[in-house]
Amino acid sequence: MDTKILAKDKVGLNGFETVLVSVLFLFLLFFADIVQIRSAFLTRVMGDADCFFRAGWAAKVGKSIYEVTDPNGWHYNYPPLFAIAMIPLADPPPGESRVGCLPYPISISIFYKVSLLSLFLGVFSLARAYEKHFPKVFENLTVKKWYYLRIFAIVVCLSPIAHTLMRGQVNLFLLMMICLAISFQISNKSFLSGVMIAGSICLKVFPVFLLIVPVWRKDYKQFAGCMVGLILGLVILPVSVMGVEKTKTAYSDFYNVLIGPSLGITGDSTRGVELTNLNSTDNHSVLAFLHGIEYPDFSKKPAKPSLVIKIVQILMSILFLGWLLWSKGVPQKGSAMEDAHFLALASLLMVLICPVSHSQYFVLALPLVMSLLVFSWFDSARVISPWLGVLFLFYIVANTLPLLPLFENIKRMGVMFVPNFILMVYGTTLFANIKRHDQLVNENGNPANVSEA
């Protein structure tokens, strides 16, 4: 291990790093005021939070959670479980009784604070799992690594985090569950890890992709946790709150308005403008990126991609998945580092190949940022290598610039696919290094980095 550590690095944060941490916390504190004003005190309600609050009201009074809309005419587009979770923040439509409902500004404030707490819970839990499992990695530069693994990782992904908070979206809840899934996996609590994966699926359907992780690892406890969590979140809890018939109706509506149209099976277009059309949403999936290359002029971009683009997107998605699985190696459990890295990479790949991938979805790159940092410390005394620093700086800039008004046309081409794809590619190349390191550790008779069979 490189032991040439500068004297100033043996202590805590330097002046710049201290200022950066302070600025981050001040930003998150005052950003809450901006979100509150945008969401609750403008003539037009901004953000998506009221979609969830209206669905919570519908679940509370027995109405259809997929027919009720917010003041902008937007719908709820998730499985029933999250609508049930939003019952305490229920916001009735105009003309309906508000008895037992919180004032809307207070609901927005609670939603923001819970989102922020979810972010910190997920990140801090995952960081602590790494620290407990790899104590020798954190013997040097302990203070710096504590901050870098938590605060710096958040800074790298601050653009999609801030966008999620501003839009009143659920991605930080999703991030929390994936971080907890990885932390439980590192701690050899496979069943609980599977329950967290199931929770992410119950929140937003597309994390069903993550079932590839327990399947490829042949982790039957993790897969069992997924199944139990799915039964609990998709069946038992909705039925216990909404009743059998209303739950069946809810899933029928969910299929008709979202799942069917997304798969091209049904023709419902009510979610087109607000979610699935490629010329009306902030989409950065591989599908949107290819469509943007074909139609760089947004004013001439069709709502739906051509058949050729769809075929290319499917082939590329299969190629990316095959590449990830080939990099991971034969289907079996690996070391704790290898398997944590695998789940982190799968989470980002899931976002890239999902047909609808808004810019705020890239908060799910955060677990990969953390795994890259941890593995870089296995063989280096530096808190961050120059190469990794350049990669993260590029990632920050490339994820931030498209969100500025000046670059609106570029953003609509789906260009945020590029930095996230580069990050994923770099992550997959590290599997060989991780395996090589694990082999050296095992040869030296120290199996601390190996998962339980």
Contacts in CASP RR format, 6 or more apart in sequence:
PFRMAT RR
TARGET T0000
AUTHOR 0000-0000-0000
METHOD contacts of the structure
MODEL  1
MDTKILAKDKVGLNGFETVLVSVLFLFLLFFADIVQIRSAFLTRVMGDAD
CFFRAGWAAKVGKSIYEVTDPNGWHYNYPPLFAIAMIPLADPPPGESRVG
CLPYPISISIFYKVSLLSLFLGVFSLARAYEKHFPKVFENLTVKKWYYLR
IFAIVVCLSPIAHTLMRGQVNLFLLMMICLAISFQISNKSFLSGVMIAGS
ICLKVFPVFLLIVPVWRKDYKQFAGCMVGLILGLVILPVSVMGVEKTKTA
YSDFYNVLIGPSLGITGDSTRGVELTNLNSTDNHSVLAFLHGIEYPDFSK
KPAKPSLVIKIVQILMSILFLGWLLWSKGVPQKGSAMEDAHFLALASLLM
VLICPVSHSQYFVLALPLVMSLLVFSWFDSARVISPWLGVLFLFYIVANT
LPLLPLFENIKRMGVMFVPNFILMVYGTTLFANIKRHDQLVNENGNPANV
SEA
1 379 0 8 1.000
1 380 0 8 1.000
1 381 0 8 1.000
2 379 0 8 1.000
2 380 0 8 1.000
2 381 0 8 1.000
2 382 0 8 1.000
3 381 0 8 1.000
4 381 0 8 1.000
5 140 0 8 1.000
5 141 0 8 1.000
5 381 0 8 1.000
5 382 0 8 1.000
8 14 0 8 1.000
9 141 0 8 1.000
9 144 0 8 1.000
9 383 0 8 1.000
10 141 0 8 1.000
11 143 0 8 1.000
12 143 0 8 1.000
12 144 0 8 1.000
13 21 0 8 1.000
13 143 0 8 1.000
13 144 0 8 1.000
13 147 0 8 1.000
17 144 0 8 1.000
17 147 0 8 1.000
20 151 0 8 1.000
20 155 0 8 1.000
21 147 0 8 1.000
21 151 0 8 1.000
24 151 0 8 1.000
24 154 0 8 1.000
24 155 0 8 1.000
24 158 0 8 1.000
27 158 0 8 1.000
27 162 0 8 1.000
28 116 0 8 1.000
31 162 0 8 1.000
31 165 0 8 1.000
31 166 0 8 1.000
32 109 0 8 1.000
32 112 0 8 1.000
32 113 0 8 1.000
32 116 0 8 1.000
34 166 0 8 1.000
35 108 0 8 1.000
35 112 0 8 1.000
35 165 0 8 1.000
35 166 0 8 1.000
35 168 0 8 1.000
36 105 0 8 1.000
36 108 0 8 1.000
36 109 0 8 1.000
36 112 0 8 1.000
38 46 0 8 1.000
38 47 0 8 1.000
38 166 0 8 1.000
39 45 0 8 1.000
39 46 0 8 1.000
39 47 0 8 1.000
39 49 0 8 1.000
39 50 0 8 1.000
39 108 0 8 1.000
39 168 0 8 1.000
40 104 0 8 1.000
40 105 0 8 1.000
40 108 0 8 1.000
41 105 0 8 1.000
44 71 0 8 1.000
44 72 0 8 1.000
45 70 0 8 1.000
45 71 0 8 1.000
45 72 0 8 1.000
47 166 0 8 1.000
47 167 0 8 1.000
47 168 0 8 1.000
48 70 0 8 1.000
48 74 0 8 1.000
48 167 0 8 1.000
48 168 0 8 1.000
48 169 0 8 1.000
49 107 0 8 1.000
49 108 0 8 1.000
49 111 0 8 1.000
49 168 0 8 1.000
50 70 0 8 1.000
50 71 0 8 1.000
50 91 0 8 1.000
50 104 0 8 1.000
51 69 0 8 1.000
51 70 0 8 1.000
51 74 0 8 1.000
51 75 0 8 1.000
51 76 0 8 1.000
51 77 0 8 1.000
52 76 0 8 1.000
52 82 0 8 1.000
52 83 0 8 1.000
52 86 0 8 1.000
52 89 0 8 1.000
52 111 0 8 1.000
52 170 0 8 1.000
53 70 0 8 1.000
53 86 0 8 1.000
53 89 0 8 1.000
53 90 0 8 1.000
53 91 0 8 1.000
53 104 0 8 1.000
53 107 0 8 1.000
54 68 0 8 1.000
54 69 0 8 1.000
54 70 0 8 1.000
54 76 0 8 1.000
54 90 0 8 1.000
54 91 0 8 1.000
54 92 0 8 1.000
54 93 0 8 1.000
55 65 0 8 1.000
55 66 0 8 1.000
55 68 0 8 1.000
55 76 0 8 1.000
55 78 0 8 1.000
55 82 0 8 1.000
55 83 0 8 1.000
55 86 0 8 1.000
56 65 0 8 1.000
56 83 0 8 1.000
56 84 0 8 1.000
56 86 0 8 1.000
56 87 0 8 1.000
56 89 0 8 1.000
56 90 0 8 1.000
56 91 0 8 1.000
57 63 0 8 1.000
57 68 0 8 1.000
57 87 0 8 1.000
57 90 0 8 1.000
57 91 0 8 1.000
57 92 0 8 1.000
57 93 0 8 1.000
57 96 0 8 1.000
57 101 0 8 1.000
58 64 0 8 1.000
58 65 0 8 1.000
58 67 0 8 1.000
58 68 0 8 1.000
58 76 0 8 1.000
58 83 0 8 1.000
59 65 0 8 1.000
59 80 0 8 1.000
59 83 0 8 1.000
59 84 0 8 1.000
59 86 0 8 1.000
59 87 0 8 1.000
59 90 0 8 1.000
59 241 0 8 1.000
59 242 0 8 1.000
60 87 0 8 1.000
60 90 0 8 1.000
61 96 0 8 1.000
62 242 0 8 1.000
62 246 0 8 1.000
64 249 0 8 1.000
64 250 0 8 1.000
64 253 0 8 1.000
65 76 0 8 1.000
65 80 0 8 1.000
65 83 0 8 1.000
65 250 0 8 1.000
65 253 0 8 1.000
66 75 0 8 1.000
66 76 0 8 1.000
66 250 0 8 1.000
66 253 0 8 1.000
66 254 0 8 1.000
66 257 0 8 1.000
67 75 0 8 1.000
67 253 0 8 1.000
68 75 0 8 1.000
68 76 0 8 1.000
68 93 0 8 1.000
69 75 0 8 1.000
69 93 0 8 1.000
73 274 0 8 1.000
74 274 0 8 1.000
75 257 0 8 1.000
75 270 0 8 1.000
75 271 0 8 1.000
75 274 0 8 1.000
76 83 0 8 1.000
77 257 0 8 1.000
77 258 0 8 1.000
77 271 0 8 1.000
77 275 0 8 1.000
78 170 0 8 1.000
78 203 0 8 1.000
78 204 0 8 1.000
78 205 0 8 1.000
79 202 0 8 1.000
79 203 0 8 1.000
79 205 0 8 1.000
79 234 0 8 1.000
79 254 0 8 1.000
80 238 0 8 1.000
80 242 0 8 1.000
80 247 0 8 1.000
80 250 0 8 1.000
80 251 0 8 1.000
80 254 0 8 1.000
81 202 0 8 1.000
81 203 0 8 1.000
81 233 0 8 1.000
81 234 0 8 1.000
81 237 0 8 1.000
81 238 0 8 1.000
82 170 0 8 1.000
82 202 0 8 1.000
82 203 0 8 1.000
84 237 0 8 1.000
84 238 0 8 1.000
84 241 0 8 1.000
84 242 0 8 1.000
87 241 0 8 1.000
88 102 0 8 1.000
89 102 0 8 1.000
89 107 0 8 1.000
89 110 0 8 1.000
89 111 0 8 1.000
90 101 0 8 1.000
91 101 0 8 1.000
91 104 0 8 1.000
91 107 0 8 1.000
92 98 0 8 1.000
92 101 0 8 1.000
102 110 0 8 1.000
111 168 0 8 1.000
112 165 0 8 1.000
112 168 0 8 1.000
115 164 0 8 1.000
115 165 0 8 1.000
115 168 0 8 1.000
115 172 0 8 1.000
115 173 0 8 1.000
116 165 0 8 1.000
116 172 0 8 1.000
118 172 0 8 1.000
118 173 0 8 1.000
118 175 0 8 1.000
118 176 0 8 1.000
119 154 0 8 1.000
119 161 0 8 1.000
119 172 0 8 1.000
119 175 0 8 1.000
119 176 0 8 1.000
121 176 0 8 1.000
121 179 0 8 1.000
121 180 0 8 1.000
122 175 0 8 1.000
122 176 0 8 1.000
122 179 0 8 1.000
122 180 0 8 1.000
122 183 0 8 1.000
123 150 0 8 1.000
123 153 0 8 1.000
123 154 0 8 1.000
123 179 0 8 1.000
123 366 0 8 1.000
123 370 0 8 1.000
124 150 0 8 1.000
125 179 0 8 1.000
125 180 0 8 1.000
125 183 0 8 1.000
126 179 0 8 1.000
126 180 0 8 1.000
126 182 0 8 1.000
126 183 0 8 1.000
126 367 0 8 1.000
126 370 0 8 1.000
127 146 0 8 1.000
127 149 0 8 1.000
127 150 0 8 1.000
127 153 0 8 1.000
127 370 0 8 1.000
128 183 0 8 1.000
129 182 0 8 1.000
129 183 0 8 1.000
129 184 0 8 1.000
129 186 0 8 1.000
129 187 0 8 1.000
130 137 0 8 1.000
130 149 0 8 1.000
130 186 0 8 1.000
130 340 0 8 1.000
130 370 0 8 1.000
130 374 0 8 1.000
131 138 0 8 1.000
131 146 0 8 1.000
131 149 0 8 1.000
132 187 0 8 1.000
133 186 0 8 1.000
133 187 0 8 1.000
133 336 0 8 1.000
133 448 0 8 1.000
133 449 0 8 1.000
134 336 0 8 1.000
134 337 0 8 1.000
134 374 0 8 1.000
134 378 0 8 1.000
134 448 0 8 1.000
134 449 0 8 1.000
136 448 0 8 1.000
137 145 0 8 1.000
137 374 0 8 1.000
137 377 0 8 1.000
137 378 0 8 1.000
138 145 0 8 1.000
138 146 0 8 1.000
138 377 0 8 1.000
140 381 0 8 1.000
141 381 0 8 1.000
141 383 0 8 1.000
144 383 0 8 1.000
145 377 0 8 1.000
145 383 0 8 1.000
148 373 0 8 1.000
148 383 0 8 1.000
148 384 0 8 1.000
149 370 0 8 1.000
149 373 0 8 1.000
149 374 0 8 1.000
152 373 0 8 1.000
152 384 0 8 1.000
153 366 0 8 1.000
153 369 0 8 1.000
153 370 0 8 1.000
153 373 0 8 1.000
154 161 0 8 1.000
154 366 0 8 1.000
155 396 0 8 1.000
156 366 0 8 1.000
156 369 0 8 1.000
156 392 0 8 1.000
156 395 0 8 1.000
156 396 0 8 1.000
157 362 0 8 1.000
157 363 0 8 1.000
157 365 0 8 1.000
157 366 0 8 1.000
157 369 0 8 1.000
157 399 0 8 1.000
158 396 0 8 1.000
159 359 0 8 1.000
159 362 0 8 1.000
159 396 0 8 1.000
159 399 0 8 1.000
159 400 0 8 1.000
159 403 0 8 1.000
160 171 0 8 1.000
160 359 0 8 1.000
160 360 0 8 1.000
160 361 0 8 1.000
160 362 0 8 1.000
160 363 0 8 1.000
160 365 0 8 1.000
160 399 0 8 1.000
161 172 0 8 1.000
161 363 0 8 1.000
161 366 0 8 1.000
163 169 0 8 1.000
163 359 0 8 1.000
163 360 0 8 1.000
163 403 0 8 1.000
164 171 0 8 1.000
164 172 0 8 1.000
164 360 0 8 1.000
164 363 0 8 1.000
165 172 0 8 1.000
167 360 0 8 1.000
169 358 0 8 1.000
169 360 0 8 1.000
170 203 0 8 1.000
170 204 0 8 1.000
171 360 0 8 1.000
171 361 0 8 1.000
171 363 0 8 1.000
171 364 0 8 1.000
172 363 0 8 1.000
173 203 0 8 1.000
174 200 0 8 1.000
174 203 0 8 1.000
174 204 0 8 1.000
174 207 0 8 1.000
174 363 0 8 1.000
174 364 0 8 1.000
175 363 0 8 1.000
175 364 0 8 1.000
175 366 0 8 1.000
175 367 0 8 1.000
177 196 0 8 1.000
177 197 0 8 1.000
177 199 0 8 1.000
177 200 0 8 1.000
177 203 0 8 1.000
178 196 0 8 1.000
178 197 0 8 1.000
178 200 0 8 1.000
178 207 0 8 1.000
178 210 0 8 1.000
178 343 0 8 1.000
178 347 0 8 1.000
178 364 0 8 1.000
178 367 0 8 1.000
179 366 0 8 1.000
179 367 0 8 1.000
180 192 0 8 1.000
180 193 0 8 1.000
180 196 0 8 1.000
181 193 0 8 1.000
181 194 0 8 1.000
181 196 0 8 1.000
181 197 0 8 1.000
181 200 0 8 1.000
181 210 0 8 1.000
181 343 0 8 1.000
182 193 0 8 1.000
182 340 0 8 1.000
182 343 0 8 1.000
182 344 0 8 1.000
182 367 0 8 1.000
184 190 0 8 1.000
184 192 0 8 1.000
184 193 0 8 1.000
184 194 0 8 1.000
184 196 0 8 1.000
185 193 0 8 1.000
185 222 0 8 1.000
185 336 0 8 1.000
185 339 0 8 1.000
185 340 0 8 1.000
185 343 0 8 1.000
186 336 0 8 1.000
186 339 0 8 1.000
186 340 0 8 1.000
188 451 0 8 1.000
188 452 0 8 1.000
190 214 0 8 1.000
190 219 0 8 1.000
190 221 0 8 1.000
190 222 0 8 1.000
190 225 0 8 1.000
191 221 0 8 1.000
191 222 0 8 1.000
191 224 0 8 1.000
191 225 0 8 1.000
191 228 0 8 1.000
192 225 0 8 1.000
193 222 0 8 1.000
193 225 0 8 1.000
194 214 0 8 1.000
194 222 0 8 1.000
194 223 0 8 1.000
194 224 0 8 1.000
194 225 0 8 1.000
194 226 0 8 1.000
194 229 0 8 1.000
195 225 0 8 1.000
195 226 0 8 1.000
195 228 0 8 1.000
195 229 0 8 1.000
197 207 0 8 1.000
197 210 0 8 1.000
197 211 0 8 1.000
197 213 0 8 1.000
197 214 0 8 1.000
197 222 0 8 1.000
197 225 0 8 1.000
197 226 0 8 1.000
198 225 0 8 1.000
198 226 0 8 1.000
198 227 0 8 1.000
198 228 0 8 1.000
198 229 0 8 1.000
198 230 0 8 1.000
198 232 0 8 1.000
198 233 0 8 1.000
199 207 0 8 1.000
199 229 0 8 1.000
199 230 0 8 1.000
199 233 0 8 1.000
200 207 0 8 1.000
200 210 0 8 1.000
201 207 0 8 1.000
201 208 0 8 1.000
201 210 0 8 1.000
201 211 0 8 1.000
201 226 0 8 1.000
201 230 0 8 1.000
201 234 0 8 1.000
202 229 0 8 1.000
202 230 0 8 1.000
202 233 0 8 1.000
202 234 0 8 1.000
205 259 0 8 1.000
206 350 0 8 1.000
206 354 0 8 1.000
207 350 0 8 1.000
209 346 0 8 1.000
209 349 0 8 1.000
209 350 0 8 1.000
209 353 0 8 1.000
209 354 0 8 1.000
210 343 0 8 1.000
210 346 0 8 1.000
210 347 0 8 1.000
210 350 0 8 1.000
211 223 0 8 1.000
211 226 0 8 1.000
212 321 0 8 1.000
212 325 0 8 1.000
212 346 0 8 1.000
213 219 0 8 1.000
213 222 0 8 1.000
213 342 0 8 1.000
213 343 0 8 1.000
213 346 0 8 1.000
214 220 0 8 1.000
214 222 0 8 1.000
214 223 0 8 1.000
214 226 0 8 1.000
215 223 0 8 1.000
215 331 0 8 1.000
216 325 0 8 1.000
216 328 0 8 1.000
216 331 0 8 1.000
216 342 0 8 1.000
217 331 0 8 1.000
217 332 0 8 1.000
217 333 0 8 1.000
217 334 0 8 1.000
217 339 0 8 1.000
217 342 0 8 1.000
218 331 0 8 1.000
218 332 0 8 1.000
218 333 0 8 1.000
219 333 0 8 1.000
235 247 0 8 1.000
238 247 0 8 1.000
238 250 0 8 1.000
239 247 0 8 1.000
242 250 0 8 1.000
255 266 0 8 1.000
256 266 0 8 1.000
256 268 0 8 1.000
257 268 0 8 1.000
257 270 0 8 1.000
257 271 0 8 1.000
258 271 0 8 1.000
258 275 0 8 1.000
259 265 0 8 1.000
260 266 0 8 1.000
260 267 0 8 1.000
260 268 0 8 1.000
261 267 0 8 1.000
261 268 0 8 1.000
261 269 0 8 1.000
261 271 0 8 1.000
261 272 0 8 1.000
261 276 0 8 1.000
262 276 0 8 1.000
262 355 0 8 1.000
262 356 0 8 1.000
272 280 0 8 1.000
272 303 0 8 1.000
273 280 0 8 1.000
274 280 0 8 1.000
274 281 0 8 1.000
275 281 0 8 1.000
275 356 0 8 1.000
276 355 0 8 1.000
276 356 0 8 1.000
277 303 0 8 1.000
277 304 0 8 1.000
278 287 0 8 1.000
278 288 0 8 1.000
278 291 0 8 1.000
278 292 0 8 1.000
278 301 0 8 1.000
278 302 0 8 1.000
278 303 0 8 1.000
278 304 0 8 1.000
278 305 0 8 1.000
279 298 0 8 1.000
279 301 0 8 1.000
279 302 0 8 1.000
279 303 0 8 1.000
280 303 0 8 1.000
281 356 0 8 1.000
281 358 0 8 1.000
282 358 0 8 1.000
282 359 0 8 1.000
282 411 0 8 1.000
282 412 0 8 1.000
283 356 0 8 1.000
283 357 0 8 1.000
283 358 0 8 1.000
283 414 0 8 1.000
284 357 0 8 1.000
284 358 0 8 1.000
284 359 0 8 1.000
284 361 0 8 1.000
284 362 0 8 1.000
284 414 0 8 1.000
284 415 0 8 1.000
284 416 0 8 1.000
284 417 0 8 1.000
284 420 0 8 1.000
285 313 0 8 1.000
285 351 0 8 1.000
285 352 0 8 1.000
285 353 0 8 1.000
285 354 0 8 1.000
285 355 0 8 1.000
285 356 0 8 1.000
285 357 0 8 1.000
285 414 0 8 1.000
285 417 0 8 1.000
286 313 0 8 1.000
286 316 0 8 1.000
286 317 0 8 1.000
286 320 0 8 1.000
286 352 0 8 1.000
286 353 0 8 1.000
286 417 0 8 1.000
286 421 0 8 1.000
287 305 0 8 1.000
287 309 0 8 1.000
287 310 0 8 1.000
287 313 0 8 1.000
287 355 0 8 1.000
288 357 0 8 1.000
288 414 0 8 1.000
288 417 0 8 1.000
289 413 0 8 1.000
289 414 0 8 1.000
289 415 0 8 1.000
289 417 0 8 1.000
289 418 0 8 1.000
290 305 0 8 1.000
290 309 0 8 1.000
290 312 0 8 1.000
290 313 0 8 1.000
290 316 0 8 1.000
291 301 0 8 1.000
291 305 0 8 1.000
291 309 0 8 1.000
292 301 0 8 1.000
292 412 0 8 1.000
292 413 0 8 1.000
292 414 0 8 1.000
293 413 0 8 1.000
294 305 0 8 1.000
294 306 0 8 1.000
294 309 0 8 1.000
295 301 0 8 1.000
295 302 0 8 1.000
296 413 0 8 1.000
298 409 0 8 1.000
298 412 0 8 1.000
298 413 0 8 1.000
301 412 0 8 1.000
305 313 0 8 1.000
313 353 0 8 1.000
313 355 0 8 1.000
316 353 0 8 1.000
317 353 0 8 1.000
320 349 0 8 1.000
320 352 0 8 1.000
320 353 0 8 1.000
320 424 0 8 1.000
321 349 0 8 1.000
321 353 0 8 1.000
323 428 0 8 1.000
324 342 0 8 1.000
324 345 0 8 1.000
324 346 0 8 1.000
324 349 0 8 1.000
324 428 0 8 1.000
327 428 0 8 1.000
327 429 0 8 1.000
327 431 0 8 1.000
327 432 0 8 1.000
328 338 0 8 1.000
328 342 0 8 1.000
328 431 0 8 1.000
329 431 0 8 1.000
333 339 0 8 1.000
333 451 0 8 1.000
333 453 0 8 1.000
334 438 0 8 1.000
334 450 0 8 1.000
334 451 0 8 1.000
335 434 0 8 1.000
335 438 0 8 1.000
335 449 0 8 1.000
335 450 0 8 1.000
335 451 0 8 1.000
336 449 0 8 1.000
336 450 0 8 1.000
336 451 0 8 1.000
337 371 0 8 1.000
337 374 0 8 1.000
337 375 0 8 1.000
337 378 0 8 1.000
337 434 0 8 1.000
337 437 0 8 1.000
337 438 0 8 1.000
337 449 0 8 1.000
338 431 0 8 1.000
338 434 0 8 1.000
338 435 0 8 1.000
338 438 0 8 1.000
339 451 0 8 1.000
340 367 0 8 1.000
340 371 0 8 1.000
341 368 0 8 1.000
341 371 0 8 1.000
341 375 0 8 1.000
341 427 0 8 1.000
341 430 0 8 1.000
341 431 0 8 1.000
341 434 0 8 1.000
343 367 0 8 1.000
344 367 0 8 1.000
344 368 0 8 1.000
344 370 0 8 1.000
344 371 0 8 1.000
345 368 0 8 1.000
345 424 0 8 1.000
345 427 0 8 1.000
345 428 0 8 1.000
347 364 0 8 1.000
347 367 0 8 1.000
347 368 0 8 1.000
348 362 0 8 1.000
348 364 0 8 1.000
348 365 0 8 1.000
348 368 0 8 1.000
348 420 0 8 1.000
348 423 0 8 1.000
348 424 0 8 1.000
349 424 0 8 1.000
350 364 0 8 1.000
351 357 0 8 1.000
351 361 0 8 1.000
351 362 0 8 1.000
351 364 0 8 1.000
351 365 0 8 1.000
351 420 0 8 1.000
352 417 0 8 1.000
352 420 0 8 1.000
352 421 0 8 1.000
352 424 0 8 1.000
354 361 0 8 1.000
357 417 0 8 1.000
359 399 0 8 1.000
359 402 0 8 1.000
359 403 0 8 1.000
359 411 0 8 1.000
359 416 0 8 1.000
362 399 0 8 1.000
362 416 0 8 1.000
362 420 0 8 1.000
365 395 0 8 1.000
365 420 0 8 1.000
365 423 0 8 1.000
368 423 0 8 1.000
368 424 0 8 1.000
368 427 0 8 1.000
369 392 0 8 1.000
369 423 0 8 1.000
372 388 0 8 1.000
372 426 0 8 1.000
372 427 0 8 1.000
372 430 0 8 1.000
373 384 0 8 1.000
373 388 0 8 1.000
375 430 0 8 1.000
375 433 0 8 1.000
375 434 0 8 1.000
375 437 0 8 1.000
376 382 0 8 1.000
376 384 0 8 1.000
376 385 0 8 1.000
376 388 0 8 1.000
377 383 0 8 1.000
378 437 0 8 1.000
379 437 0 8 1.000
384 392 0 8 1.000
391 422 0 8 1.000
391 423 0 8 1.000
391 426 0 8 1.000
394 419 0 8 1.000
394 422 0 8 1.000
395 419 0 8 1.000
395 420 0 8 1.000
395 422 0 8 1.000
395 423 0 8 1.000
398 415 0 8 1.000
398 416 0 8 1.000
398 418 0 8 1.000
398 419 0 8 1.000
399 416 0 8 1.000
399 419 0 8 1.000
399 420 0 8 1.000
401 407 0 8 1.000
401 410 0 8 1.000
402 410 0 8 1.000
402 411 0 8 1.000
402 414 0 8 1.000
402 415 0 8 1.000
402 416 0 8 1.000
403 411 0 8 1.000
437 449 0 8 1.000
438 449 0 8 1.000
438 450 0 8 1.000
441 447 0 8 1.000
441 448 0 8 1.000
441 449 0 8 1.000
441 450 0 8 1.000
442 450 0 8 1.000
END
